[in-house]
Amino acid sequence: MSWRTRTADDPTAEPPAGGRLARQATASLAGLLAERGMSRKDLADRMGVSPGRVSQILSGGENLTLKSLAAVADSLGARVEISFTEPSGASSAPAPSPAAPLPVTTGAPHHDS
């Protein structure tokens, strides 16, 4: 049973972490497109894919891969950053070692002038 089916049956059910992460990624991407005044078709043209493929990515209905996110970021001249953090309200038990965000950069290196 998919998380969509579970959440449709029980709207208060919390979707699995992968579903939350996909929604966060697609919401962030949609926000970036809006900030830039770009349509799905504009993104599709930049990526060299069909507008339907962009709709699939933005719907969050597919299992987004790092490669698909990197392709979107590269076409927008943006970067994808992934970091692991403690959930809010987590216990204050000491972590085995401090973790810093791990930037995942795609495309040409960005140099500040």
N, C-alpha and C positions, 0 to 999 in steps of 0.2 A: 504494500500500500504506500503510495507516495505521500510526501508531507503535505501536498496540496489537498489530497483526499482527507487526511487526518485533520487538517485545519478547517476544511469545509464542514466536516462532521462536528467538530468542536472548535468554534472560533476562539476559545480561550487557550487552546493548546499551543504550546511554544514550539515553533518549527525547529528542526535540527540546526546545528551550527552552520552547516553548509548552505542551507536555505537563507539564513540571516546574512551570511557573508556575501552570497550572490546578490541579495537585495541591496546591501550596502554598496557593492561595486556598481550595480546598474543605476542606483540612485545618484551616486557620485558622478558617473558618466553622463547621465541625463542633465545633471546640474551644470557640468562643464559645457555641454552642448548649448544649453540655454544661455550661459554666460557669454559664449562666443557667438550667439545668434545663428547657430547652425541647425540644420534639419537633419533627420535621419538620412535623407537622400544625399546631403552634403557629405556626411560621414561615409556613406557607402561609396560615393565617388572617390573620396580620398583613399579608402581602403582597397578599392578595386573589386568590390563585392556588390551583390544586389541589395536594394533597400530591404528586401525580405530577410536577408541574413542579418542586417543590422537590427531589424525588429526582433529577430530571435535572440540576439545578444542582449538587447535592452529589456526584453520581457522577463529575463531571469529564469525562464522555463527550462533552459538547457544547463548542463553542467559546464560552467565557464572554466576554461583552462587558463593557465598562466600564459600560454601561447596566444590565445585569443585576446586576453587583456593586454598583452604586450603589443599585439598588432594594432589594436585600437589606440593605445597610447602613442605608438610610433607614428601613426597616421595623423595624430593631433599635435605632435611635437610635445607631448606630455610625458610624464613618467609615472610608473606604478610603484608604490611603496607598500611593503608588507611589514608589519611589526607584530610581535607577540607581547601582550600586556596582561596584567592581572585583571580579572573581571571586577567591576565595582562591587564593593561589599565583601571582597575576598578576605580571608584571614590574613593576618600580618605575619604568618610563618616565614622564616627566612628562606629565600630562594637559594638553590644550589649555587648559582652564579648570576650576576646581573646580566640582563639581556638588553642590548641596544637595538633600535629599529634596524632592519636589514633592508636598505634601499635596493630595489630592483629597477635598474635603469635600462631603458631601451633607446635605440636610435643613436644619433650622434651625441658625443659628450657635450655637456652644457658647461660653458665657462663664463663666469661673471667678468665683465670688463670693468 
